[in-house]
Amino acid sequence: MGDGIYVKGLRAWFGDTLILKGVDLTVAPNAVTAIIGPSGCGKSTFIRCLNRMHETVPGARVAGQVLLNSEDLYAPGVDPVQVRRRIGMVFQKPNPFPTMSVFDNVAAGLRLGGIRRKSRLQEEVERALRHAALWDEVKDDLDKSGVSLSGGQQQRLCIARALAVDPQILLMDEPCSALDPIATAKIEELIHDLKKELTIAIVTHNMQQAARVSEWTGFFLMGELVEFGVTKEMFTTPGDKRTEDYITGRFG
Amino acid sequence: MTPAARRLVSDGVSGLTFAAALLVVCPLLLIFGFLLYQGASAINVDFFLHLPKPVGEAGGGVANAIVGSVIMIGLAVAIGLPVGILGGVYLAESRDRRLPWVLRFVADVLNGVPSIVFGIFAYTVVVLPMRRFSALAGGLALGLILVPIVLRTTEEMVRLVPSALREAGLGLGLPQWKVSLRIIIPAARAGIITGFMVALARIAGETAPLLFTALGNRFWHQGLDQPIAALPLQIYAYAIAPYDDWHRQAWAGALVLITLVFLASLAARLATRGRSVAR
């Protein structure tokens, strides 16, 4: 059984502006949960609260509970750095470390974890790259710079980098918004395979993508979770008028 | 406007920018050419290998001054570079608002302080208590000049690193200090080194703060707590002396100084080609 995230009464601020106005949501184990909504609705902020990335921005604040299984990630004494090791993140724009090779990008998190032995590193890097469906394309170019890859490959490199440290949860913040349809299809296929082993939450402004990859969907609007439910039902019989308007393209 | 007229204006403006660029390079070429013309004749192997000769004797060199300059610049770098780089990273990465603002302001003021004031400071805190002029005092004065320059350029370069990289590191579970040290600084490396080279060129030619810290010396280096020779000091001493032979050596010394700075910049530039974000 995988790990789940249980969010209770989550509120988040930038300075004095309240971005999330009390969100309750469950990211179910070994499934994909999609977060959709128009720009500025707080969906990125929401996902960034799940691994305590939100607070790295000056002036940002969070209140409420985020439980990983039964452990409160915002309890006093919890180290955000440890949280981020267990809950990996993939960002909107591919962001491999430009000063590192393909190999070193993937190994970056492992080295931090104290793994030094060359053979062990090689094993783990290969495993992560295979996992991210990138191994066959880069196995002869492991020494090349991470930024020399194509955009889609860079994003899969970033996924491999996140997977290398064996996270319990993978958060993806609009991972395909900078990619072409072919690269997008590859990532979606990858998401399909990955959910067998870990739990995924994905923010997307592409509703077809949400429908394709996710089991659960949450619809955000102006900092509130308007509707949450099984993806299929949400896209066929939305319970809220605003959800219906959004997914049928009437606004947003 | 007809296409022909537009092309004319375009060519005119391009020409102006080219002329301006040329104007910037001209003084450098003129100075270098003049130094070559005046000083090249005094440069020979002896000039790099021997001590200065007493007045009246021909020949001799500035080997001790070259060594002295290298030693003091080394001291200055050892003192100033870590402080400047780490401080610059702090200024760029700190989430606090007030302290960085104050530090930035102080650094800008320091950048504008005449170099002789740094000399007076080093004189007061090192020369007076030790009761002698020393390489240490000179190195400290130069190091203090180096700090604000390196600090501010490092800050600017670190700011140029996209925040996506910072987030990539943090998102991977790297602690803030490792993100700064392993990801941000390497990404800003080329820019930081450029700033460092500017600072190095500046302190290599500083004379005023050395007058009453290093003092100068006509002999080889005798320990960090002793007066020491430096190229700018030697040039100054030769230039104000009434002997033609010394004047020639002053020109030659200036030529050597500018060549060394040029070579150091070139080496740094070549060494940092390649992967870097900010430059």
Contacts between the chains, C-beta under 8 A, distances in Angstrom:
chain1	res1	chain2	res2	distance
A	51	B	171	6.9
A	53	B	167	6.8
A	53	B	170	6.5
A	53	B	171	6.1
A	56	B	166	7.9
A	56	B	167	7.3
A	56	B	170	5.5
A	58	B	95	4.5
A	58	B	97	7.8
A	81	B	173	5.6
A	81	B	174	7.4
A	81	B	175	5.0
A	82	B	173	7.1
A	83	B	173	7.9
A	84	B	170	6.5
A	84	B	171	5.9
A	84	B	172	6.9
A	84	B	173	4.1
A	85	B	172	7.7
A	85	B	173	3.2
A	86	B	173	7.8
A	88	B	171	7.1
A	88	B	172	7.4
A	89	B	167	7.9
A	89	B	171	3.8
A	91	B	164	6.3
A	91	B	167	6.2
A	91	B	168	6.8
A	91	B	171	7.1
A	93	B	164	5.7
A	95	B	162	7.5
A	95	B	164	4.1
A	95	B	165	5.9
A	95	B	167	7.0
A	95	B	168	4.3
A	96	B	168	7.6
A	97	B	165	6.7
A	97	B	168	6.7
A	97	B	169	7.6
A	97	B	183	5.7
A	97	B	187	7.6
A	98	B	165	7.3
A	98	B	187	5.9
A	98	B	275	5.8
A	98	B	276	7.4
A	98	B	277	5.4
A	99	B	183	7.5
A	99	B	186	4.1
A	99	B	187	5.6
A	99	B	189	7.4
A	99	B	275	4.9
A	99	B	276	6.8
A	99	B	277	8.0
A	108	B	172	6.4
A	108	B	174	7.6
A	108	B	182	7.8
A	109	B	172	4.7
A	109	B	173	6.5
A	109	B	174	7.6
A	112	B	172	7.5
A	112	B	173	7.0
A	112	B	174	5.8
A	112	B	178	6.8
A	145	B	275	5.6
A	147	B	275	7.8
A	158	B	168	7.2
A	161	B	168	7.8
A	161	B	172	6.6
A	162	B	171	7.5
A	162	B	172	6.9
A	165	B	172	7.1
A	165	B	173	6.7
